[in-house]
Amino acid sequence: MWQLRGACRGTDSAVFYDPEGERGIARARRAAKAKAICRVCPVLEQCRRHALETQEPYGIWGGLTPVERDSILSVAQRHRPAPAEQPDTASSLRAVPPQQDAEPDRAARRPSGRHLRLC
């Protein structure tokens, strides 16, 4: 199981999930800490794929927040082939351009529609 090899294993799960009422700088700091763990994780791609395929609604998975995952899924949805030609979900997600470290909030809303890797 890939989960057993995650860099997050043994880390307090509160690092990866927004506490109720958390906003602003506190949320950004917590998310940055979680993403730093994801950045060095040996199973980053498996984790990200899992979160996208299952449409995980909460927490940081594979270095992506729920908003970032929703953005990727909406791009994948727009670029989906006609139903008769439709590949499996994992293939559709691989077609989404990878993201790169950059200002996360701005990167998720690039006018070009391309997404930067955030983890």
Secondary structure, DSSP 4 states (H G I P E B T S, - for coil): -GGGG-TTTTS-GGGTSPPTT--HHHHHHHHHHHHHHHHT-TTHHHHHHHHHHTT--SS-BTTB-HHHHHHHHHHHHHTPPPGGG---HHHHHHTSPPP-SS-HHHHTT-TTS------
